[in-house]
Amino acid sequence: MADVPKVLYLHGFGSSGASGTVDLLRREFWNRPEADRLQVVAPDLPVDPVDALPLIHSILEKEEPMLVIGTSMGAMYAQQLRGFARICVNPAFGMSKLYSLLHVGKYRWLSKRKDGAREFHVYKETIEHFAEMEAHQFDGITDDDRALCHGLFGSQDDIAPGNRPIFEQHYPGMSREFEGGHRLNDDLVKGVLIPLIHEIGL
């Protein structure tokens, strides 16, 4: 599959590259005529951004995806990938302040991880690293880059609400609202995300 164009998917906090959204996108992109197929690359992201961002950049260099799709925390990372076409679904720009989601303690992974891990820990330093990264997450945006970044925002987002104005400040005219909450389901993937992917030309 080396010659098949790629899409990079970045999951949200506590999830993995084996989420239902990834499965649905893989079926959508692979059940096409051979010339139109796309391969979905979906890594398991480390908990700490100090580890996650270098991994993402190494994957970008290796895979050279035509599009990056991120949800929640993954959308926060996707926004920072200058020069790549990307879709940010309900980006969590303030992870360090989402105390209901990110706090010191032990968590269970929401979906299966490749290493078989079932639990993970968030430490005080993890939250500090998010805060340090967030202070610079909008650095380096160019005029050309503004046309590459698309935002999708759920009207009933109850986890990371209020981020659309922040997105619009940096990417004016590049966001749209959909009827739904913070997490994608099959209907939203099919009815909102995939149509935007088609609009982008993939």
Secondary structure, 3 states (H helix, E strand, C coil): CCCCCEEEEECCCCCCCCCHHHHHHHHHHHCCCHHHCCEEECCCCCCCHHHHHHHHHHHHHHHCCCEEEEECHHHHHHHCCCCCCEEEECCCCCHHHCCCCCCCEEEECCCCCCCCCCEEEECHHHHHHHHHHHCCCCCCCCHHHHCCEEEEEECCCCCCCCCHHHHHHHCCCCEEEECCCCCCCHHHHHHHHHHHHHHHCC
